[in-house]
């Protein structure tokens, strides 16, 4: 009975991890889109892709750190 419960917990952990990875990728893509739109509104017509990805990575990391230390 303990082995079956352990396998069930392992499966639940794998599914939860996959869902969190998928949500992280979606959040990153939305952040990239928002940064590109905001830069366009600010008048930066030509953006280097590296800067967009770097900025989105910083924003995503800051959001995750902020939510982790939130009480």
PDB file with one MODEL, atoms N, CA, C and O in Angstrom:
MODEL        1
ATOM      1  N   UNK A   1       0.818  -1.192   0.000  1.00  0.00           N
ATOM      2  CA  UNK A   1       0.000   0.000   0.000  1.00  0.00           C
ATOM      3  C   UNK A   1       0.864   1.259   0.000  1.00  0.00           C
ATOM      4  O   UNK A   1       0.511   2.256  -0.629  1.00  0.00           O
ATOM      5  N   UNK A   2       2.016   1.213   0.717  1.00  0.00           N
ATOM      6  CA  UNK A   2       2.904   2.363   0.780  1.00  0.00           C
ATOM      7  C   UNK A   2       3.575   2.655  -0.552  1.00  0.00           C
ATOM      8  O   UNK A   2       3.815   3.813  -0.892  1.00  0.00           O
ATOM      9  N   UNK A   3       3.880   1.593  -1.312  1.00  0.00           N
ATOM     10  CA  UNK A   3       4.521   1.765  -2.612  1.00  0.00           C
ATOM     11  C   UNK A   3       3.561   2.447  -3.583  1.00  0.00           C
ATOM     12  O   UNK A   3       3.965   3.320  -4.351  1.00  0.00           O
ATOM     13  N   UNK A   4       2.314   2.054  -3.550  1.00  0.00           N
ATOM     14  CA  UNK A   4       1.316   2.639  -4.445  1.00  0.00           C
ATOM     15  C   UNK A   4       1.109   4.121  -4.115  1.00  0.00           C
ATOM     16  O   UNK A   4       0.984   4.959  -5.008  1.00  0.00           O
ATOM     17  N   UNK A   5       1.076   4.423  -2.821  1.00  0.00           N
ATOM     18  CA  UNK A   5       0.926   5.819  -2.411  1.00  0.00           C
ATOM     19  C   UNK A   5       2.155   6.627  -2.830  1.00  0.00           C
ATOM     20  O   UNK A   5       2.021   7.779  -3.242  1.00  0.00           O
ATOM     21  N   UNK A   6       3.334   6.045  -2.733  1.00  0.00           N
ATOM     22  CA  UNK A   6       4.565   6.717  -3.147  1.00  0.00           C
ATOM     23  C   UNK A   6       4.588   6.996  -4.636  1.00  0.00           C
ATOM     24  O   UNK A   6       5.006   8.073  -5.063  1.00  0.00           O
ATOM     25  N   UNK A   7       4.136   6.022  -5.440  1.00  0.00           N
ATOM     26  CA  UNK A   7       4.075   6.209  -6.896  1.00  0.00           C
ATOM     27  C   UNK A   7       3.056   7.288  -7.244  1.00  0.00           C
ATOM     28  O   UNK A   7       3.281   8.092  -8.148  1.00  0.00           O
ATOM     29  N   UNK A   8       1.938   7.302  -6.525  1.00  0.00           N
ATOM     30  CA  UNK A   8       0.932   8.342  -6.747  1.00  0.00           C
ATOM     31  C   UNK A   8       1.471   9.724  -6.422  1.00  0.00           C
ATOM     32  O   UNK A   8       1.215  10.684  -7.149  1.00  0.00           O
ATOM     33  N   UNK A   9       2.219   9.824  -5.325  1.00  0.00           N
ATOM     34  CA  UNK A   9       2.818  11.114  -4.968  1.00  0.00           C
ATOM     35  C   UNK A   9       3.860  11.543  -5.990  1.00  0.00           C
ATOM     36  O   UNK A   9       3.959  12.727  -6.313  1.00  0.00           O
ATOM     37  N   UNK A  10       4.638  10.595  -6.504  1.00  0.00           N
ATOM     38  CA  UNK A  10       5.625  10.904  -7.529  1.00  0.00           C
ATOM     39  C   UNK A  10       4.947  11.408  -8.798  1.00  0.00           C
ATOM     40  O   UNK A  10       5.400  12.382  -9.399  1.00  0.00           O
ATOM     41  N   UNK A  11       3.867  10.752  -9.206  1.00  0.00           N
ATOM     42  CA  UNK A  11       3.134  11.178 -10.402  1.00  0.00           C
ATOM     43  C   UNK A  11       2.557  12.585 -10.203  1.00  0.00           C
ATOM     44  O   UNK A  11       2.594  13.408 -11.118  1.00  0.00           O
ATOM     45  N   UNK A  12       2.032  12.855  -9.022  1.00  0.00           N
ATOM     46  CA  UNK A  12       1.481  14.180  -8.727  1.00  0.00           C
ATOM     47  C   UNK A  12       2.575  15.239  -8.774  1.00  0.00           C
ATOM     48  O   UNK A  12       2.346  16.340  -9.275  1.00  0.00           O
ATOM     49  N   UNK A  13       3.745  14.924  -8.266  1.00  0.00           N
ATOM     50  CA  UNK A  13       4.865  15.864  -8.301  1.00  0.00           C
ATOM     51  C   UNK A  13       5.305  16.145  -9.732  1.00  0.00           C
ATOM     52  O   UNK A  13       5.603  17.291 -10.069  1.00  0.00           O
ATOM     53  N   UNK A  14       5.351  15.133 -10.566  1.00  0.00           N
ATOM     54  CA  UNK A  14       5.739  15.298 -11.965  1.00  0.00           C
ATOM     55  C   UNK A  14       4.721  16.161 -12.696  1.00  0.00           C
ATOM     56  O   UNK A  14       5.102  17.065 -13.441  1.00  0.00           O
ATOM     57  N   UNK A  15       3.451  15.900 -12.500  1.00  0.00           N
ATOM     58  CA  UNK A  15       2.406  16.688 -13.161  1.00  0.00           C
ATOM     59  C   UNK A  15       2.451  18.139 -12.695  1.00  0.00           C
ATOM     60  O   UNK A  15       2.333  19.054 -13.511  1.00  0.00           O
ATOM     61  N   UNK A  16       2.620  18.359 -11.399  1.00  0.00           N
ATOM     62  CA  UNK A  16       2.692  19.722 -10.869  1.00  0.00           C
ATOM     63  C   UNK A  16       3.911  20.451 -11.422  1.00  0.00           C
ATOM     64  O   UNK A  16       3.829  21.637 -11.739  1.00  0.00           O
ATOM     65  N   UNK A  17       5.030  19.762 -11.539  1.00  0.00           N
ATOM     66  CA  UNK A  17       6.239  20.373 -12.096  1.00  0.00           C
ATOM     67  C   UNK A  17       6.038  20.760 -13.555  1.00  0.00           C
ATOM     68  O   UNK A  17       6.438  21.846 -13.974  1.00  0.00           O
ATOM     69  N   UNK A  18       5.427  19.884 -14.318  1.00  0.00           N
ATOM     70  CA  UNK A  18       5.170  20.192 -15.729  1.00  0.00           C
ATOM     71  C   UNK A  18       4.231  21.382 -15.889  1.00  0.00           C
ATOM     72  O   UNK A  18       4.432  22.228 -16.761  1.00  0.00           O
ATOM     73  N   UNK A  19       3.214  21.441 -15.054  1.00  0.00           N
ATOM     74  CA  UNK A  19       2.275  22.568 -15.112  1.00  0.00           C
ATOM     75  C   UNK A  19       2.991  23.868 -14.763  1.00  0.00           C
ATOM     76  O   UNK A  19       2.775  24.884 -15.423  1.00  0.00           O
ATOM     77  N   UNK A  20       3.839  23.853 -13.739  1.00  0.00           N
ATOM     78  CA  UNK A  20       4.566  25.059 -13.348  1.00  0.00           C
ATOM     79  C   UNK A  20       5.563  25.491 -14.420  1.00  0.00           C
ATOM     80  O   UNK A  20       5.733  26.689 -14.650  1.00  0.00           O
ATOM     81  N   UNK A  21       6.218  24.548 -15.072  1.00  0.00           N
ATOM     82  CA  UNK A  21       7.128  24.883 -16.165  1.00  0.00           C
ATOM     83  C   UNK A  21       6.353  25.501 -17.321  1.00  0.00           C
ATOM     84  O   UNK A  21       6.795  26.496 -17.895  1.00  0.00           O
ATOM     85  N   UNK A  22       5.223  24.939 -17.664  1.00  0.00           N
ATOM     86  CA  UNK A  22       4.384  25.470 -18.739  1.00  0.00           C
ATOM     87  C   UNK A  22       3.896  26.879 -18.413  1.00  0.00           C
ATOM     88  O   UNK A  22       3.921  27.758 -19.275  1.00  0.00           O
ATOM     89  N   UNK A  23       3.457  27.097 -17.186  1.00  0.00           N
ATOM     90  CA  UNK A  23       3.010  28.427 -16.787  1.00  0.00           C
ATOM     91  C   UNK A  23       4.160  29.431 -16.798  1.00  0.00           C
ATOM     92  O   UNK A  23       3.959  30.593 -17.151  1.00  0.00           O
ATOM     93  N   UNK A  24       5.357  29.000 -16.418  1.00  0.00           N
ATOM     94  CA  UNK A  24       6.519  29.880 -16.472  1.00  0.00           C
ATOM     95  C   UNK A  24       6.858  30.297 -17.888  1.00  0.00           C
ATOM     96  O   UNK A  24       7.197  31.455 -18.131  1.00  0.00           O
ATOM     97  N   UNK A  25       6.769  29.362 -18.827  1.00  0.00           N
ATOM     98  CA  UNK A  25       7.036  29.676 -20.229  1.00  0.00           C
ATOM     99  C   UNK A  25       5.985  30.635 -20.769  1.00  0.00           C
ATOM    100  O   UNK A  25       6.317  31.582 -21.483  1.00  0.00           O
ATOM    101  N   UNK A  26       4.730  30.399 -20.436  1.00  0.00           N
ATOM    102  CA  UNK A  26       3.653  31.292 -20.891  1.00  0.00           C
ATOM    103  C   UNK A  26       3.843  32.687 -20.305  1.00  0.00           C
ATOM    104  O   UNK A  26       3.692  33.684 -21.010  1.00  0.00           O
ATOM    105  N   UNK A  27       4.177  32.761 -19.002  1.00  0.00           N
ATOM    106  CA  UNK A  27       4.404  34.053 -18.359  1.00  0.00           C
ATOM    107  C   UNK A  27       5.568  34.781 -19.022  1.00  0.00           C
ATOM    108  O   UNK A  27       5.488  35.989 -19.244  1.00  0.00           O
ATOM    109  N   UNK A  28       6.640  34.075 -19.340  1.00  0.00           N
ATOM    110  CA  UNK A  28       7.787  34.689 -20.003  1.00  0.00           C
ATOM    111  C   UNK A  28       7.405  35.220 -21.380  1.00  0.00           C
ATOM    112  O   UNK A  28       7.819  36.319 -21.749  1.00  0.00           O
ATOM    113  N   UNK A  29       6.626  34.462 -22.143  1.00  0.00           N
ATOM    114  CA  UNK A  29       6.210  34.900 -23.474  1.00  0.00           C
ATOM    115  C   UNK A  29       5.326  36.139 -23.393  1.00  0.00           C
ATOM    116  O   UNK A  29       5.463  37.053 -24.207  1.00  0.00           O
ATOM    117  N   UNK A  30       4.426  36.175 -22.424  1.00  0.00           N
ATOM    118  CA  UNK A  30       3.568  37.349 -22.246  1.00  0.00           C
ATOM    119  C   UNK A  30       4.420  38.552 -21.852  1.00  0.00           C
ATOM    120  O   UNK A  30       4.171  39.663 -22.319  1.00  0.00           O
ATOM    121  N   UNK A  31       5.415  38.346 -21.005  1.00  0.00           N
ATOM    122  CA  UNK A  31       6.296  39.437 -20.599  1.00  0.00           C
ATOM    123  C   UNK A  31       7.096  39.967 -21.783  1.00  0.00           C
ATOM    124  O   UNK A  31       7.264  41.180 -21.911  1.00  0.00           O
ATOM    125  N   UNK A  32       7.590  39.098 -22.642  1.00  0.00           N
ATOM    126  CA  UNK A  32       8.305  39.528 -23.847  1.00  0.00           C
ATOM    127  C   UNK A  32       7.382  40.357 -24.724  1.00  0.00           C
ATOM    128  O   UNK A  32       7.789  41.396 -25.245  1.00  0.00           O
ATOM    129  N   UNK A  33       6.160  39.914 -24.892  1.00  0.00           N
ATOM    130  CA  UNK A  33       5.191  40.647 -25.714  1.00  0.00           C
ATOM    131  C   UNK A  33       4.910  42.028 -25.122  1.00  0.00           C
ATOM    132  O   UNK A  33       4.864  43.014 -25.856  1.00  0.00           O
ATOM    133  N   UNK A  34       4.722  42.108 -23.815  1.00  0.00           N
ATOM    134  CA  UNK A  34       4.447  43.390 -23.164  1.00  0.00           C
ATOM    135  C   UNK A  34       5.639  44.335 -23.320  1.00  0.00           C
ATOM    136  O   UNK A  34       5.453  45.527 -23.568  1.00  0.00           O
ATOM    137  N   UNK A  35       6.842  43.822 -23.180  1.00  0.00           N
ATOM    138  CA  UNK A  35       8.035  44.660 -23.325  1.00  0.00           C
ATOM    139  C   UNK A  35       8.164  45.176 -24.755  1.00  0.00           C
ATOM    140  O   UNK A  35       8.499  46.342 -24.962  1.00  0.00           O
ATOM    141  N   UNK A  36       7.903  44.327 -25.738  1.00  0.00           N
ATOM    142  CA  UNK A  36       7.973  44.765 -27.131  1.00  0.00           C
ATOM    143  C   UNK A  36       6.924  45.824 -27.434  1.00  0.00           C
ATOM    144  O   UNK A  36       7.215  46.802 -28.123  1.00  0.00           O
ATOM    145  N   UNK A  37       5.703  45.643 -26.926  1.00  0.00           N
ATOM    146  CA  UNK A  37       4.639  46.632 -27.148  1.00  0.00           C
ATOM    147  C   UNK A  37       4.986  47.941 -26.446  1.00  0.00           C
ATOM    148  O   UNK A  37       4.827  49.017 -27.023  1.00  0.00           O
ATOM    149  N   UNK A  38       5.462  47.855 -25.195  1.00  0.00           N
ATOM    150  CA  UNK A  38       5.826  49.062 -24.447  1.00  0.00           C
ATOM    151  C   UNK A  38       6.972  49.819 -25.093  1.00  0.00           C
ATOM    152  O   UNK A  38       6.967  51.050 -25.122  1.00  0.00           O
ATOM    153  N   UNK A  39       7.949  49.097 -25.610  1.00  0.00           N
ATOM    154  CA  UNK A  39       9.067  49.758 -26.292  1.00  0.00           C
ATOM    155  C   UNK A  39       8.594  50.439 -27.572  1.00  0.00           C
ATOM    156  O   UNK A  39       9.074  51.517 -27.922  1.00  0.00           O
ATOM    157  N   UNK A  40       7.666  49.813 -28.257  1.00  0.00           N
ATOM    158  CA  UNK A  40       7.102  50.438 -29.458  1.00  0.00           C
ATOM    159  C   UNK A  40       6.360  51.721 -29.125  1.00  0.00           C
ATOM    160  O   UNK A  40       6.472  52.712 -29.847  1.00  0.00           O
ATOM    161  N   UNK A  41       5.606  51.710 -28.039  1.00  0.00           N
ATOM    162  CA  UNK A  41       4.884  52.913 -27.611  1.00  0.00           C
ATOM    163  C   UNK A  41       5.850  54.006 -27.166  1.00  0.00           C
ATOM    164  O   UNK A  41       5.559  55.194 -27.312  1.00  0.00           O
ATOM    165  N   UNK A  42       6.999  53.605 -26.621  1.00  0.00           N
ATOM    166  CA  UNK A  42       7.990  54.589 -26.169  1.00  0.00           C
ATOM    167  C   UNK A  42       8.826  55.139 -27.312  1.00  0.00           C
ATOM    168  O   UNK A  42       9.625  56.053 -27.107  1.00  0.00           O
ATOM    169  N   UNK A  43       8.657  54.599 -28.504  1.00  0.00           N
ATOM    170  CA  UNK A  43       9.354  55.116 -29.673  1.00  0.00           C
ATOM    171  C   UNK A  43      10.590  54.345 -30.076  1.00  0.00           C
ATOM    172  O   UNK A  43      11.316  54.773 -30.973  1.00  0.00           O
ATOM    173  N   UNK A  44      10.847  53.226 -29.441  1.00  0.00           N
ATOM    174  CA  UNK A  44      11.986  52.396 -29.818  1.00  0.00           C
ATOM    175  C   UNK A  44      11.533  51.393 -30.872  1.00  0.00           C
ATOM    176  O   UNK A  44      11.116  50.279 -30.552  1.00  0.00           O
ATOM    177  N   UNK A  45      11.624  51.806 -32.132  1.00  0.00           N
ATOM    178  CA  UNK A  45      11.109  50.979 -33.218  1.00  0.00           C
ATOM    179  C   UNK A  45      11.998  49.751 -33.450  1.00  0.00           C
ATOM    180  O   UNK A  45      11.498  48.655 -33.699  1.00  0.00           O
ATOM    181  N   UNK A  46      13.302  49.942 -33.367  1.00  0.00           N
ATOM    182  CA  UNK A  46      14.221  48.841 -33.618  1.00  0.00           C
ATOM    183  C   UNK A  46      14.769  48.369 -32.268  1.00  0.00           C
ATOM    184  O   UNK A  46      15.516  49.081 -31.595  1.00  0.00           O
ATOM    185  N   UNK A  47      14.383  47.172 -31.902  1.00  0.00           N
ATOM    186  CA  UNK A  47      14.843  46.584 -30.642  1.00  0.00           C
ATOM    187  C   UNK A  47      15.686  45.364 -30.936  1.00  0.00           C
ATOM    188  O   UNK A  47      15.348  44.545 -31.791  1.00  0.00           O
ATOM    189  N   UNK A  48      16.778  45.255 -30.222  1.00  0.00           N
ATOM    190  CA  UNK A  48      17.597  44.058 -30.332  1.00  0.00           C
ATOM    191  C   UNK A  48      16.913  42.938 -29.552  1.00  0.00           C
ATOM    192  O   UNK A  48      16.464  43.153 -28.426  1.00  0.00           O
ATOM    193  N   UNK A  49      16.832  41.774 -30.126  1.00  0.00           N
ATOM    194  CA  UNK A  49      16.167  40.647 -29.479  1.00  0.00           C
ATOM    195  C   UNK A  49      16.810  40.263 -28.158  1.00  0.00           C
ATOM    196  O   UNK A  49      16.136  39.801 -27.238  1.00  0.00           O
ATOM    197  N   UNK A  50      18.119  40.459 -28.074  1.00  0.00           N
ATOM    198  CA  UNK A  50      18.825  40.125 -26.835  1.00  0.00           C
ATOM    199  C   UNK A  50      18.353  40.999 -25.677  1.00  0.00           C
ATOM    200  O   UNK A  50      18.187  40.516 -24.556  1.00  0.00           O
ATOM    201  N   UNK A  51      18.138  42.274 -25.947  1.00  0.00           N
ATOM    202  CA  UNK A  51      17.697  43.185 -24.891  1.00  0.00           C
ATOM    203  C   UNK A  51      16.277  42.848 -24.434  1.00  0.00           C
ATOM    204  O   UNK A  51      15.962  42.957 -23.249  1.00  0.00           O
ATOM    205  N   UNK A  52      15.433  42.445 -25.363  1.00  0.00           N
ATOM    206  CA  UNK A  52      14.059  42.072 -24.998  1.00  0.00           C
ATOM    207  C   UNK A  52      14.065  40.845 -24.104  1.00  0.00           C
ATOM    208  O   UNK A  52      13.361  40.807 -23.095  1.00  0.00           O
ATOM    209  N   UNK A  53      14.850  39.850 -24.463  1.00  0.00           N
ATOM    210  CA  UNK A  53      14.916  38.620 -23.675  1.00  0.00           C
ATOM    211  C   UNK A  53      15.546  38.896 -22.309  1.00  0.00           C
ATOM    212  O   UNK A  53      15.084  38.370 -21.297  1.00  0.00           O
ATOM    213  N   UNK A  54      16.598  39.717 -22.274  1.00  0.00           N
ATOM    214  CA  UNK A  54      17.233  40.057 -21.004  1.00  0.00           C
ATOM    215  C   UNK A  54      16.252  40.789 -20.089  1.00  0.00           C
ATOM    216  O   UNK A  54      16.140  40.468 -18.906  1.00  0.00           O
ATOM    217  N   UNK A  55      15.551  41.762 -20.636  1.00  0.00           N
ATOM    218  CA  UNK A  55      14.590  42.517 -19.836  1.00  0.00           C
ATOM    219  C   UNK A  55      13.454  41.626 -19.349  1.00  0.00           C
ATOM    220  O   UNK A  55      13.039  41.730 -18.194  1.00  0.00           O
ATOM    221  N   UNK A  56      12.952  40.759 -20.209  1.00  0.00           N
ATOM    222  CA  UNK A  56      11.888  39.843 -19.804  1.00  0.00           C
ATOM    223  C   UNK A  56      12.375  38.879 -18.729  1.00  0.00           C
ATOM    224  O   UNK A  56      11.631  38.540 -17.808  1.00  0.00           O
ATOM    225  N   UNK A  57      13.618  38.439 -18.848  1.00  0.00           N
ATOM    226  CA  UNK A  57      14.179  37.555 -17.821  1.00  0.00           C
ATOM    227  C   UNK A  57      14.307  38.249 -16.480  1.00  0.00           C
ATOM    228  O   UNK A  57      14.027  37.652 -15.440  1.00  0.00           O
ATOM    229  N   UNK A  58      14.726  39.501 -16.496  1.00  0.00           N
ATOM    230  CA  UNK A  58      14.844  40.260 -15.249  1.00  0.00           C
ATOM    231  C   UNK A  58      13.473  40.480 -14.625  1.00  0.00           C
ATOM    232  O   UNK A  58      13.307  40.308 -13.418  1.00  0.00           O
ATOM    233  N   UNK A  59      12.496  40.858 -15.433  1.00  0.00           N
ATOM    234  CA  UNK A  59      11.144  41.084 -14.921  1.00  0.00           C
ATOM    235  C   UNK A  59      10.555  39.790 -14.361  1.00  0.00           C
ATOM    236  O   UNK A  59       9.942  39.799 -13.293  1.00  0.00           O
ATOM    237  N   UNK A  60      10.736  38.686 -15.069  1.00  0.00           N
ATOM    238  CA  UNK A  60      10.213  37.402 -14.609  1.00  0.00           C
ATOM    239  C   UNK A  60      10.883  36.971 -13.301  1.00  0.00           C
ATOM    240  O   UNK A  60      10.208  36.512 -12.380  1.00  0.00           O
ATOM    241  N   UNK A  61      12.206  37.118 -13.219  1.00  0.00           N
ATOM    242  CA  UNK A  61      12.917  36.751 -11.996  1.00  0.00           C
ATOM    243  C   UNK A  61      12.483  37.630 -10.827  1.00  0.00           C
ATOM    244  O   UNK A  61      12.303  37.140  -9.713  1.00  0.00           O
ATOM    245  N   UNK A  62      12.317  38.921 -11.077  1.00  0.00           N
ATOM    246  CA  UNK A  62      11.885  39.829 -10.015  1.00  0.00           C
ATOM    247  C   UNK A  62      10.481  39.479  -9.532  1.00  0.00           C
ATOM    248  O   UNK A  62      10.200  39.554  -8.335  1.00  0.00           O
ATOM    249  N   UNK A  63       9.605  39.100 -10.447  1.00  0.00           N
ATOM    250  CA  UNK A  63       8.247  38.717 -10.046  1.00  0.00           C
ATOM    251  C   UNK A  63       8.262  37.438  -9.211  1.00  0.00           C
ATOM    252  O   UNK A  63       7.521  37.327  -8.235  1.00  0.00           O
ATOM    253  N   UNK A  64       9.103  36.471  -9.590  1.00  0.00           N
ATOM    254  CA  UNK A  64       9.168  35.225  -8.831  1.00  0.00           C
ATOM    255  C   UNK A  64       9.778  35.447  -7.455  1.00  0.00           C
ATOM    256  O   UNK A  64       9.303  34.883  -6.470  1.00  0.00           O
ATOM    257  N   UNK A  65      10.829  36.266  -7.376  1.00  0.00           N
ATOM    258  CA  UNK A  65      11.446  36.550  -6.079  1.00  0.00           C
ATOM    259  C   UNK A  65      10.480  37.326  -5.197  1.00  0.00           C
ATOM    260  O   UNK A  65      10.367  37.058  -4.001  1.00  0.00           O
ATOM    261  N   UNK A  66       9.785  38.287  -5.793  1.00  0.00           N
ATOM    262  CA  UNK A  66       8.808  39.065  -5.024  1.00  0.00           C
ATOM    263  C   UNK A  66       7.670  38.208  -4.482  1.00  0.00           C
ATOM    264  O   UNK A  66       7.209  38.414  -3.359  1.00  0.00           O
ATOM    265  N   UNK A  67       7.227  37.263  -5.270  1.00  0.00           N
ATOM    266  CA  UNK A  67       6.132  36.410  -4.787  1.00  0.00           C
ATOM    267  C   UNK A  67       6.640  35.395  -3.763  1.00  0.00           C
ATOM    268  O   UNK A  67       5.879  34.944  -2.907  1.00  0.00           O
ATOM    269  N   UNK A  68       7.920  35.034  -3.847  1.00  0.00           N
ATOM    270  CA  UNK A  68       8.468  34.067  -2.895  1.00  0.00           C
ATOM    271  C   UNK A  68       8.653  34.671  -1.505  1.00  0.00           C
ATOM    272  O   UNK A  68       8.471  33.981  -0.502  1.00  0.00           O
ATOM    273  N   UNK A  69       9.014  35.960  -1.436  1.00  0.00           N
ATOM    274  CA  UNK A  69       9.231  36.563  -0.120  1.00  0.00           C
ATOM    275  C   UNK A  69       8.011  37.313   0.398  1.00  0.00           C
ATOM    276  O   UNK A  69       8.063  37.961   1.443  1.00  0.00           O
ATOM    277  N   UNK A  70       6.936  37.219  -0.330  1.00  0.00           N
ATOM    278  CA  UNK A  70       5.682  37.829   0.111  1.00  0.00           C
ATOM    279  C   UNK A  70       5.125  37.024   1.291  1.00  0.00           C
ATOM    280  O   UNK A  70       5.178  35.794   1.281  1.00  0.00           O
ATOM    281  N   UNK A  71       4.598  37.704   2.293  1.00  0.00           N
ATOM    282  CA  UNK A  71       4.083  36.996   3.466  1.00  0.00           C
ATOM    283  C   UNK A  71       2.686  36.521   3.230  1.00  0.00           C
ATOM    284  O   UNK A  71       2.087  35.902   4.110  1.00  0.00           O
TER     285      UNK A  71
ENDMDL
END
